[in-house]
Amino acid sequence: MALRDLPVNVAEMKGKLFDTSTCGKRCNTRSECQEGFICSNCVTFANLFSQCV
């Protein structure tokens, strides 16, 4: 079964689950990384900067 054959809500769910658009994005809070399941945490590196990982 291809992704195009799935109901719209399941296809959207798969899109969110495998979304990596937030990976490496600068952030201040975890909520800024919540667009996808992968890279959904905001981590601060050596008090210099924070990014979604």
N, CA, C and O atoms as CSV, one atom per row, in Angstrom:
chain,resi,resn,atom,element,x,y,z
A,1,MET,N,N,0.844,-1.169,0.000
A,1,MET,CA,C,0.000,0.000,0.000
A,1,MET,C,C,0.896,1.242,0.000
A,1,MET,O,O,1.770,1.384,0.855
A,2,ALA,N,N,0.681,2.105,-0.931
A,2,ALA,CA,C,1.452,3.341,-1.029
A,2,ALA,C,C,0.843,4.419,-0.150
A,2,ALA,O,O,-0.329,4.351,0.218
A,3,LEU,N,N,1.649,5.406,0.178
A,3,LEU,CA,C,1.190,6.517,1.013
A,3,LEU,C,C,-0.005,7.216,0.374
A,3,LEU,O,O,-0.901,7.677,1.082
A,4,ARG,N,N,-0.029,7.301,-0.956
A,4,ARG,CA,C,-1.131,7.970,-1.639
A,4,ARG,C,C,-2.455,7.219,-1.476
A,4,ARG,O,O,-3.517,7.807,-1.680
A,5,ASP,N,N,-2.414,5.937,-1.114
A,5,ASP,CA,C,-3.624,5.146,-0.946
A,5,ASP,C,C,-4.194,5.219,0.470
A,5,ASP,O,O,-5.300,4.739,0.715
A,6,LEU,N,N,-3.456,5.808,1.394
A,6,LEU,CA,C,-3.914,5.894,2.780
A,6,LEU,C,C,-4.914,7.029,2.950
A,6,LEU,O,O,-4.871,8.007,2.204
A,7,PRO,N,N,-5.813,6.911,3.922
A,7,PRO,CA,C,-6.713,8.024,4.217
A,7,PRO,C,C,-5.905,9.269,4.584
A,7,PRO,O,O,-4.779,9.157,5.069
A,8,VAL,N,N,-6.469,10.439,4.357
A,8,VAL,CA,C,-5.754,11.693,4.568
A,8,VAL,C,C,-5.207,11.808,5.982
A,8,VAL,O,O,-4.060,12.220,6.156
A,9,ASN,N,N,-5.990,11.457,6.999
A,9,ASN,CA,C,-5.517,11.624,8.374
A,9,ASN,C,C,-4.324,10.722,8.679
A,9,ASN,O,O,-3.445,11.123,9.442
A,10,VAL,N,N,-4.265,9.531,8.117
A,10,VAL,CA,C,-3.120,8.636,8.328
A,10,VAL,C,C,-1.905,9.180,7.588
A,10,VAL,O,O,-0.789,9.111,8.102
A,11,ALA,N,N,-2.104,9.712,6.404
A,11,ALA,CA,C,-0.999,10.293,5.643
A,11,ALA,C,C,-0.420,11.498,6.377
A,11,ALA,O,O,0.798,11.673,6.409
A,12,GLU,N,N,-1.277,12.332,6.968
A,12,GLU,CA,C,-0.804,13.483,7.741
A,12,GLU,C,C,-0.029,13.031,8.967
A,12,GLU,O,O,0.983,13.633,9.327
A,13,MET,N,N,-0.505,11.970,9.607
A,13,MET,CA,C,0.157,11.433,10.780
A,13,MET,C,C,1.563,10.939,10.420
A,13,MET,O,O,2.514,11.198,11.157
A,14,LYS,N,N,1.699,10.239,9.303
A,14,LYS,CA,C,3.005,9.754,8.868
A,14,LYS,C,C,3.915,10.927,8.536
A,14,LYS,O,O,5.114,10.884,8.814
A,15,GLY,N,N,3.358,11.965,7.948
A,15,GLY,CA,C,4.150,13.144,7.619
A,15,GLY,C,C,4.705,13.797,8.872
A,15,GLY,O,O,5.865,14.211,8.887
A,16,LYS,N,N,3.899,13.899,9.927
A,16,LYS,CA,C,4.345,14.483,11.189
A,16,LYS,C,C,5.371,13.589,11.876
A,16,LYS,O,O,6.349,14.081,12.439
A,17,LEU,N,N,5.153,12.290,11.832
A,17,LEU,CA,C,6.026,11.350,12.506
A,17,LEU,C,C,7.443,11.389,11.948
A,17,LEU,O,O,8.413,11.319,12.703
A,18,PHE,N,N,7.565,11.500,10.634
A,18,PHE,CA,C,8.882,11.450,9.997
A,18,PHE,C,C,9.391,12.819,9.566
A,18,PHE,O,O,10.325,12.904,8.768
A,19,ASP,N,N,8.792,13.894,10.082
A,19,ASP,CA,C,9.199,15.252,9.745
A,19,ASP,C,C,10.510,15.588,10.447
A,19,ASP,O,O,10.596,15.505,11.673
A,20,THR,N,N,11.517,15.961,9.689
A,20,THR,CA,C,12.813,16.330,10.274
A,20,THR,C,C,13.106,17.809,10.065
A,20,THR,O,O,14.251,18.237,10.207
A,21,SER,N,N,12.083,18.600,9.729
A,21,SER,CA,C,12.307,20.018,9.429
A,21,SER,C,C,12.776,20.807,10.648
A,21,SER,O,O,13.372,21.873,10.489
A,22,THR,N,N,12.524,20.313,11.862
A,22,THR,CA,C,12.952,21.043,13.052
A,22,THR,C,C,14.376,20.699,13.461
A,22,THR,O,O,14.947,21.402,14.295
A,23,CYS,N,N,14.966,19.662,12.916
A,23,CYS,CA,C,16.312,19.245,13.306
A,23,CYS,C,C,17.326,20.347,13.010
A,23,CYS,O,O,17.441,20.814,11.877
A,24,GLY,N,N,18.058,20.755,14.048
A,24,GLY,CA,C,19.076,21.780,13.895
A,24,GLY,C,C,18.550,23.198,13.970
A,24,GLY,O,O,19.340,24.141,13.932
A,25,LYS,N,N,17.254,23.381,14.075
A,25,LYS,CA,C,16.655,24.713,14.144
A,25,LYS,C,C,16.966,25.339,15.506
A,25,LYS,O,O,16.893,24.658,16.529
A,26,ARG,N,N,17.307,26.619,15.526
A,26,ARG,CA,C,17.550,27.316,16.798
A,26,ARG,C,C,16.242,27.446,17.556
A,26,ARG,O,O,15.183,27.615,16.953
A,27,CYS,N,N,16.316,27.367,18.894
A,27,CYS,CA,C,15.117,27.412,19.723
A,27,CYS,C,C,15.411,28.048,21.061
A,27,CYS,O,O,16.567,28.170,21.466
A,28,ASN,N,N,14.347,28.456,21.750
A,28,ASN,CA,C,14.446,28.954,23.117
A,28,ASN,C,C,13.695,28.040,24.074
A,28,ASN,O,O,14.072,27.904,25.238
A,29,THR,N,N,12.631,27.414,23.579
A,29,THR,CA,C,11.821,26.506,24.396
A,29,THR,C,C,11.512,25.253,23.589
A,29,THR,O,O,11.623,25.244,22.363
A,30,ARG,N,N,11.124,24.200,24.293
A,30,ARG,CA,C,10.806,22.930,23.641
A,30,ARG,C,C,9.627,23.067,22.689
A,30,ARG,O,O,9.559,22.362,21.682
A,31,SER,N,N,8.700,23.965,22.997
A,31,SER,CA,C,7.510,24.120,22.154
A,31,SER,C,C,7.863,24.580,20.738
A,31,SER,O,O,7.073,24.380,19.816
A,32,GLU,N,N,9.013,25.180,20.552
A,32,GLU,CA,C,9.447,25.605,19.225
A,32,GLU,C,C,9.918,24.418,18.376
A,32,GLU,O,O,10.101,24.555,17.167
A,33,CYS,N,N,10.112,23.264,19.002
A,33,CYS,CA,C,10.587,22.070,18.297
A,33,CYS,C,C,9.481,21.027,18.135
A,33,CYS,O,O,9.763,19.909,17.702
A,34,GLN,N,N,8.269,21.348,18.458
A,34,GLN,CA,C,7.189,20.365,18.522
A,34,GLN,C,C,6.509,20.070,17.188
A,34,GLN,O,O,5.504,19.358,17.168
A,35,GLU,N,N,7.023,20.592,16.072
A,35,GLU,CA,C,6.378,20.367,14.782
A,35,GLU,C,C,6.415,18.905,14.365
A,35,GLU,O,O,5.469,18.417,13.746
A,36,GLY,N,N,7.468,18.214,14.685
A,36,GLY,CA,C,7.602,16.814,14.318
A,36,GLY,C,C,7.952,15.948,15.513
A,36,GLY,O,O,8.199,16.460,16.605
A,37,PHE,N,N,7.974,14.653,15.311
A,37,PHE,CA,C,8.295,13.708,16.382
A,37,PHE,C,C,9.806,13.600,16.565
A,37,PHE,O,O,10.302,13.501,17.687
A,38,ILE,N,N,10.529,13.622,15.447
A,38,ILE,CA,C,11.983,13.551,15.482
A,38,ILE,C,C,12.512,14.960,15.737
A,38,ILE,O,O,11.967,15.926,15.203
A,39,CYS,N,N,13.552,15.090,16.535
A,39,CYS,CA,C,14.145,16.393,16.898
A,39,CYS,C,C,13.134,17.287,17.599
A,39,CYS,O,O,12.959,18.443,17.217
A,40,SER,N,N,12.471,16.766,18.615
A,40,SER,CA,C,11.425,17.521,19.297
A,40,SER,C,C,11.879,18.090,20.643
A,40,SER,O,O,11.049,18.577,21.410
A,41,ASN,N,N,13.176,18.038,20.942
A,41,ASN,CA,C,13.697,18.595,22.189
A,41,ASN,C,C,14.596,19.787,21.902
A,41,ASN,O,O,15.359,19.781,20.936
A,42,CYS,N,N,14.503,20.804,22.740
A,42,CYS,CA,C,15.362,21.982,22.642
A,42,CYS,C,C,16.511,21.790,23.633
A,42,CYS,O,O,16.291,21.732,24.842
A,43,VAL,N,N,17.718,21.694,23.122
A,43,VAL,CA,C,18.884,21.418,23.961
A,43,VAL,C,C,19.860,22.593,23.870
A,43,VAL,O,O,20.152,23.090,22.782
A,44,THR,N,N,20.357,23.027,25.030
A,44,THR,CA,C,21.329,24.115,25.098
A,44,THR,C,C,22.733,23.521,25.125
A,44,THR,O,O,23.013,22.600,25.892
A,45,PHE,N,N,23.599,24.052,24.290
A,45,PHE,CA,C,24.974,23.584,24.190
A,45,PHE,C,C,25.911,24.604,24.815
A,45,PHE,O,O,26.080,25.704,24.291
A,46,ALA,N,N,26.526,24.233,25.948
A,46,ALA,CA,C,27.548,25.043,26.633
A,46,ALA,C,C,27.105,26.482,26.875
A,46,ALA,O,O,27.925,27.398,26.810
A,47,ASN,N,N,25.852,26.688,27.147
A,47,ASN,CA,C,25.290,28.029,27.385
A,47,ASN,C,C,25.551,29.000,26.243
A,47,ASN,O,O,25.484,30.213,26.438
A,48,LEU,N,N,25.847,28.482,25.049
A,48,LEU,CA,C,26.106,29.329,23.890
A,48,LEU,C,C,24.882,29.468,22.995
A,48,LEU,O,O,24.529,30.573,22.583
A,49,PHE,N,N,24.247,28.363,22.702
A,49,PHE,CA,C,23.073,28.388,21.831
A,49,PHE,C,C,22.226,27.151,22.101
A,49,PHE,O,O,22.692,26.179,22.696
A,50,SER,N,N,20.988,27.203,21.660
A,50,SER,CA,C,20.067,26.070,21.793
A,50,SER,C,C,19.569,25.691,20.411
A,50,SER,O,O,19.373,26.551,19.552
A,51,GLN,N,N,19.367,24.403,20.205
A,51,GLN,CA,C,18.798,23.950,18.942
A,51,GLN,C,C,17.988,22.682,19.158
A,51,GLN,O,O,18.165,21.969,20.146
A,52,CYS,N,N,17.096,22.419,18.209
A,52,CYS,CA,C,16.227,21.245,18.270
A,52,CYS,C,C,17.042,20.006,17.898
A,52,CYS,O,O,17.698,19.961,16.857
A,53,VAL,N,N,16.982,19.015,18.765
A,53,VAL,CA,C,17.654,17.738,18.505
A,53,VAL,C,C,16.724,16.605,18.843
A,53,VAL,O,O,17.092,15.440,18.697
